[in-house]
Amino acid sequence: MTPLPQWKSWFQKLGRVEKPRAERRIPSGFSVRRRNSALSKSATIRNISSTGLHIVTDERWPPGELVPLTVVAERFVEDQSGPQVEVHARVVRHAHDGLGLSFVLPDGLNPDLWDVLLRNAVVLQESKDILHTLKVLRTAMFLCRICQADAHDAIELLGGALDPTRTENLMEIAYGAERLLAAGPDAEKMRAHPALVLNILKHGSWADELTRQLWVGLLATSCSVDGKDESNSEFTELLVNVTRSQCRVFLCGCRKVLEARREIGGEGSARVIVTPEQMIRLTAMHDMTRNATDVAHLFITGIVEKNFDFTSYVVTESIDITPSKLGLELYERGKGDCVKPDLTLDVWEGYSGEEVLALAGPTTDTVPELKAQGEASIDSNSSDDAERTLPQASPLAADGGKDGEPKSVKGKRVAKSPGDAQTVKRRSKKAR
């Protein structure tokens, strides 16, 4: 005769789908801590599976409580760029040596992907493989947090859609944005439009180390509480065409304008003027044709206000790199003040105040005297009638000759454009 308790057990199982118990694994060198409590101590993970974990701790959190946890691989504790993974778990039981918790995965995270990544993080032996797995896991969790159920397209980029270098760059952008958001209010509530996030990650993964920092800021400022703001799409299209040297010119111009505005106590009409020598220091390129073309490109995209003058035979002694209103907004949305350049952006460094004033180029009576080393020059005339067209070549030389004649750079005469030689010949015939 079947005992009554066994009958009850059978009846309770009727209509249920029997699920196999998730495989438990014993991780080596993994710990966990509670994120929202400064008093919480780090606890060792005794075992872990795709559905939950058991931690060894003296703390006793209430059963049913949802706890934000940070999982840490202790072998990478000094590396702040990847080993920490944030996840939520619910307390399900108390044990004599600790707590049992079940994972609460975010919407948009495929449970099979979670299982594979978690298993790899525990069973892999090579440090670089474990570190990469944890970075992928951390990035996937962040994307699920800001994109919710629509994170799958962005997460697919981590699965081989990009080459290894671009994948690493993508994860750096996501991690940088996560850190920026964590420093502000309502970090856990921030959401972003999935299509915008996808574009930022795809385009930003191509970027060099300097420009990539602006992509980090752009991703962070794309997040809002409602997650419906798509206004950064315009700046995504701008930034995707900016090279490293152009980025340095752009950052220098924005920082100098903002510095000058702080000095005069308002927006004003601050202008940033550099000499060819300073431009070489800024871009680390001695090819002034390329430097001038970079300024023209920034003008065409609307990032700076003035184009380089390719129509004159007079050697240019100053270059205007003043950012436009659109450029300053790109700087703000890209968190340009947080960018750490590899080379100094202060091209006035090492000059005295008088030398800085001389290097700033000619000024008008309305331009106040520069008061400090490195201060941007102020010009009341900010109009620009130049046509936004791409130049064919640049006449800019490192120094100038007399009577407006272009002087040679390293013994070579610099032509203005491919048609210069023919133009000179036609003019000679007319003169004769």
Secondary structure, DSSP 8 states (H G I E B T S, - for coil): ---HHHHHHHHHHTT---------B--SSEEEEETT-TT---EEEEEE-SSEEEEE-S----TT-EEEEEEEEGGGTT-TTSSEEEEEEEEEEEETTEEEEEEE--TT--HHHHHHHHHHHHH--SHHHHHHHHHHHHHHHHHHHHHGGG-HHHHHGGGTTS-HHHHHHHHHHHHHHHHHHHTSTTGGG-B--HHHHHHHHHHHTT--HHHHHHHHHHHHHT-BSS----TTHHHHHHHTT--HHHHHHHHHHHHHHHHHHHHHTS-TTB--EE-HHHHHHHHS---HHHHHHHHHHHHHTTSBS-----S--S----EE--B-HHHHHHHHHTTGGG---SS-S-TTTT--HHHHHHHT----TTS----STT---B-S-----------S-----SSB-GGG-B--BTTB---SSTTHHHHHHHHHHHH-
